[in-house]
Amino acid sequence: MNHMRAVKLLAVFFIVTGLFYPIRANDIEPRYRIALFITRGPGDPFWGMFVDFMRAATNDLNMDLDVYYADSNREKMRQQILQASEEVEKVNALIFPNFKKGALSFLRIAEEKKIPAFLVNSGVTDEEFIGNPREQFKFWIGELLPDEESAGYLLANLLIDEAIRLGKFDPQGKVQILGFMGIISDFASSERTKGLYRAINSRQDAFLRQVVPANWQKDYAQSSFQILKHRYPWASVAWSASDLMAIGVIDAVEKQQLHPGVDVITGGVDWTAEGLLAVKTKKMTVSVGGHFMEGAWAAVLLYDYLHGKDFADLQLRWRLKMLAATQNNIDIYLEKLAKDNWEKIDFTQFSRHLHPEKNYNFSLKRVLSMVN
């Protein structure tokens, strides 16, 4: 009897003094697995950042992340979504873009398999509008997309302003612009290009000579610029829907023994490492971006949803503004947003499941404040 009494007293002592290992949320909550489907291959500059930043978030949130690469093949992505949905231990959520207008077929798989689906990066166009999340497709639970049109608009205005500052006019006093969009059917490409047209239509000091599809390819942009610059010798601005295509333009400018950033002003979208370095060296005037972080924010929303804290009380369709990296802030961005710093970000602080008293705040300012 005395022995049993001593054991009980010892157990109470351990509990009171905290000598037993503390019970944490991750120890008693289920571990969820989510699948991300991306359009390109593992070496893509933008998607590489997207995946790495998202993985930093899922690690903090005690979630598993499976990544599937479609290698620019829409049918391959559809097959991958089907494969992930039919595994014996199927994933808890599917995350994918509307790649080459494939969202309808992707969502049908999620609906049939009863797996929550979340759209990122690229949404549905007006022509293929299929209602709002949770209407026609009950398992399409939401979407989080960059404000692509505003990004294209911001990029165009900053490039035109720089050309004006440098006095790069044609004989009529206008800035002549060449545009390089991505794949025509891609939501991001079409929306960013809409922003370009909106900027041109709002100004009297710029003239858009031609927009050509460069299919998100550096080489396509390089060869296209060489042709267009010969056709329009007064063109001084090259608007590019991605950093990678802007780098292609820079290569073409240098091959023509011109000076990027002086003779031809260019900029892109994505905040790739190469793009930010080009801004740092003044070969590019601006890179608009920050949307590589959106995979992490989607992971936070899904973490909360799967733990019973639905985001539907706030909204189902999220739009986040991109920001411009220029000479004014490039040093801060390069320092703070270096990959080595991503593990310093505590992604659990963004969760409403873990912090019910807070609202979602996915601002760049909040992220930078966590990186010392």
N, C-alpha and C positions, 0 to 999 in steps of 0.2 A: 504493500500500500504506500509506504513511504517513498519507494522507488518511483511509482506512477505519479505521485504527487510532485516529486522533484522534476520529472520530465515535463509535466504541465507547467510548472512554474518557470522552467527554463524556456519553454516555447513562448510563454507570455513575455518573458524578458527580451527574447530575440525580436518579437513583433514590436514591442514598445520602443526598443532602442534602434530599430531599423536595420538589424544585422542580417535579416533575411534579404534576399535580392528584392528590390522594389518592383511592383507590378506596373508595367508601362502599357500605354494604349496599344502599341504594336505587338505586345505579347499576347493580348487577349482578342484582338481583332483579326478577322480573316485577311489573308494576303491575296490581293487581286492581281490579275494579269491582264494587261491591255496590249492591243496590237496596233502598230502604226504602219500605214502603207504610204510609201512616198513614190514620186513619179520617176526619179532618176536613179543612178547607181551610187554605190558607197563613196565614190570619190568626188561627188558633186560639192562645190564649195558652200553653197547656201544650205542644202539639205544636211550636209555634214554638221554644220553649226546647230541646225534645228534639232537633230537627233541628240547631239551631245548635251545641249542645254536641257532638253526634255529628260534625258537619262539622269542628269543631276537632280532634277525634281522628283522623279519616280524613286530614286534611291532614298531621298529624304522621307518620302511618303510610304516607304516600305511596300512598293509595288514592283511587279515585274514588267518589263517592256520588251516586246518582241517587235523587231523591225523587218519589214519586207520591202525589197527594192524592185520596182517595176521596169527599170531600164527603158523608160520612155515608151512602154508598151501597155496600152489600156487593157487589152485582153489578158495580159499577164497579171495585172493588178486585180482584175475581176476573179481570176482563178486563185490568186493568193488569198483574197477575202473569203472565197468559198472554202478553200483548204483550212484556213484558220477557224472557220465557223463549224467545221465538221470534225475537228479533232476530238478524241475521246474526252479529254479535259479541255473543253473549248474555252476560249478567252472570255473575259468578262465584259469587254467593250472593244469596239472597232473604231479606229480613227483614220480618216482618209480625206483627201481633197476631191473636188469634182474634176477629175482628170479627164481631159478631152471629152467633156460632157458625159462621163460615165456614171454620174451620181445616181441616176435612176436605177440602173441595173445593180449598183452596189447596195443601195438602200433596200431593194427587193430581197437580196440575200439576207440582210440583217433582219428584215421583217419576217421572212420565212423561218429563220433560225432562232428568232426571238432573242437577239443580242443587241444591246444598246449600241447605237452608231452615232458618231460625232464628227461633223465636218470641220476641217481646218484648212487654212491657206487659200483655198479656191472654192467659191460658192456657185450656186446655180444662177444662170443668166435669166433675163426676162423671158426669152423665147422658150426656155425649158422649165419655167416656174412650176413647181410641184407642191405648192402650198407651204405652210409653215411647219416647223418641227412639231411632231406629236399630233398632226392632223391626219393627212392621208397615210403617213407612215408613223405608227405609234412608237416604234423603236428608234426613230430618228429623234434623239432627245435634245439636240441643240447644235449650234455652230459658233465658231469663233474665227473671224476673218480679219485680215488687215483692211484698212480703208484704202483700197488700191487707187481709186480715182483721185483722192486727195494727194496720194503720193506722187502720181504722175503730174498733177497740177503744180505741186510744190517744186518738184524737180525742174519743170519747164521754166517757172518764174525765176528760180535762182540762177539757172543757166543764162536766161535772157538778160537778167540784171548784170551778171558778170560780163557778158559781151558788151553791153552798153558802157559799163565802167571802163572797159579796155578800148572802146571806140571801134568795135568790129561791125561796121555797118556796110551795107551795099550803097551804090550811088544814090539811091532814093532815100537813104537814111534809115533803112530797116535792117533788123537782124534776120538773116536767113537761116532756117533750121532744117536739119535732116532728122528723121525719126527712125528708130530701130526697135520694133516690137518683137515679142516672142512668137510662140505658136498662135496663129490667128484664133483658133477655137478655145484657147485657154482663157479662163475667167480673168486671171491676173493680168495677162497681156492686154486683153480688150479693155479692161477697166482703167489700167494705167494710161493707155492710149487715149481713152476718153478724157482723162485729166489733161493730157497734152493739148487736145483740141480745145478744151474749155479755156485753158490758159491763153492760147493763141487768139481765140475769139474775144477775150476780155481785154486785149491790148491792141494798140495802134502802131506799136514800134517793132513788131515781129511778123515774119511771114514764113509759113510752113511750106517748104518746097516739096517734100515727098516723105511718106512713111513706108518702110518696107519690112516684111517679116524676116527676122534673122534666126527664128526658131530657138532662141536662148543659146545660140552657139557663137563662141568667140570667133571662129574662122569665118562663119557666114557674115558676121558683122564687119569683119576686116575686109573681106572681098567686096561686100556691098558698099562700104564707105569709099573704097577706091574708085568704084564706078560712079557713084553719086557725086563725089567731090569733083571729078572730071566734068560731069554734066552741069554741076552748079558751083562754079569756082568761087562765088561770093559767099557760099555757105560757111558760117563760122561757129555754129552750134550743132552738136550731135547729141540729141536726146536719146538715151538708151533705157529700155525697160528693165535692164539688169546690169549689175556691175560687170559680169562676165562679158557681155556684149560691148560695154564701154571700154573694157580692156582691149578687145579686138579693134575698136576704133582707134585707140591710142597707138597700137602697133602699126596700123595703116598710116596714121598721121606721121609717125616717125620714119616709116619707109619712104614717105614722100618728102623727107627732109624738112618737115615742118615741126613746130614745137607745140605739143599738147599742153593745154592750159593757157596758151598765148595765141597761137594762130587758129587753133580749133578748141573751143570750150566744150567739154563733155562731162557727163555724170551719169550715174545709174542708180539702181535700186538693189538692195539686199544686205549691205554692210558686210560683204565678204572680207576676209583678211586681205586679199589682193586689192580689193576696191578701197578699203580704208588706207592701205599703204599708199595707193595712188593719190588719195586726197592729201595725205601727209607730205608727199613729195611734190604736190601741186600739179601733177599731171591730170588729175581729175578735180573738178571744182567742188563736187558734192556727191555723196552717196546717201540715199534716203533708205532708212531701214529700221531695224529693231524688231521686225516681225518674226525673226528666227526664234524669239522667246515664246511664241504662241503655243508651241507644243507643250511647254512647261505649264502654261496657264490652262490648257485643255486638260492636262493631267490633274491639276488641282481641282477643277470643276468635276471631273469624273471621280476622283477620290471622294469628294463630298457626296456626290450622287450615289455612289455604290455603298456609302456608309449611312445612307438615309437622310442626308442633308441636301435636298434637291435645290438647284439654283433657279428653278422655274418661278419662284416667288419674286425674282428680280427681273430676269429676261431669258429668252431662249436663243436670240440671235445677238452675238457680240461683235462689235466693230471697234478695232483699236487703231489709233492714229500712229503713223510712222513719223520718225524724226529725221532731221537732216544733219549729217556729219559734215562739217566744213572746217576751214582753217581756224575758225573761232573756238571749236570745241574738240577737235580731233585728238589732241593729246590726252584729254580727260577720258574720252571714250576708249582709246587704245589701252590706256592704263587700267581703267576700271573694269572693262569688259573682256579682258584677256581670259582665255580659257582656264588658266591656272586659278583664277579668282572665283569660278563658278561654284566650287565646293564650299566657299565661304557664305554663300547665300542660303539662308534657312527657309526652304520652301514650305515648311509646315506653318510658317507665320502667315501664309496667304490663305489657309484653309478655314472655312467657316465651321466645318465639323469640329476641328480642334480648337477653334477660337470663335464661338458663337456670338461673342460680343462685337466682332469686327465685320466690316463689309469688305467686298473684294476690292483690292487696289493693285492693279497690274501695271502701274506706271513705271517708267524708266527711272524716275526720281527715287521711287521706293527701292528698286533694285540696286541703284548706285549707293544708296545709304547703307546697304548691307555689306558692301565691299570696301574695306578700309585699306 
